[in-house]
Amino acid sequence: MKRRKFMLATLAAAPLATIASPSFSTDDPLLKGFKTTPGEGRYHGHIQLKGVNVNILDVKVSGKDTNGNLAIFEQTSLSPKRGTPLHIHPNQDEVFQILAGEYRFQVGPDTYTLKTGESIFLPRKVPHAWTQVSDQGRMTVIVQPAGKLEEFFVTMAALTKEPEPAEIARIFAANDMQVVGPPLKVD
């Protein structure tokens, strides 16, 4: 009788054994976690921009880390009263979280003032711009999917001189963004 119960239990468990946990390879870099520390960029070191502003960007999560699904940057803002021209990302949504300082955003026809601790969502295909209001600031920028924003930052950092507006528009376009207006002015 004991043998019969054992056999029945084994046969009943056999289908469950085929529903094992999914195979997992720690050799795939997309399946490995990682951390970055404050003041550190995962790739490129500090990216010092030229052009729309002279801010410093650190890549925290690269599109290379997520198969293009997500990118996260930390920006240290050193350009009071400067920001991006009004532009469109046709394929990416953005989220900004203000870590320090004050910024003004335009999203479509609406303007918002954001301070430390506040966040804003910028949907794809909607014209938007932002300008740093405070003397210094810091924010996290999340882009989904990653698109070419990282390449845009690297290109802007590699410039040898301050670009003209036409060159800025060309660099935006080469990285799947479209300039549609001037930067957002703040008093």
Salt bridges, closest charged atoms under 4 A:
ASP58 OD1 - HIS46 ND1 2.54
ASP65 OD2 - ARG42 NE 2.86
GLU74 OE2 - ARG138 NH1 3.25
ASP93 OD2 - ARG124 NH2 3.17
GLU94 OE1 - HIS89 NE2 3.10
GLU94 OE1 - HIS128 NE2 2.78
GLU150 OE2 - HIS44 NE2 2.65
GLU150 OE2 - LYS64 NZ 3.78
GLU162 OE2 - ARG82 NH2 3.11
GLU167 OE2 - ARG170 NH2 3.69
ASP176 OD2 - LYS148 NZ 3.98
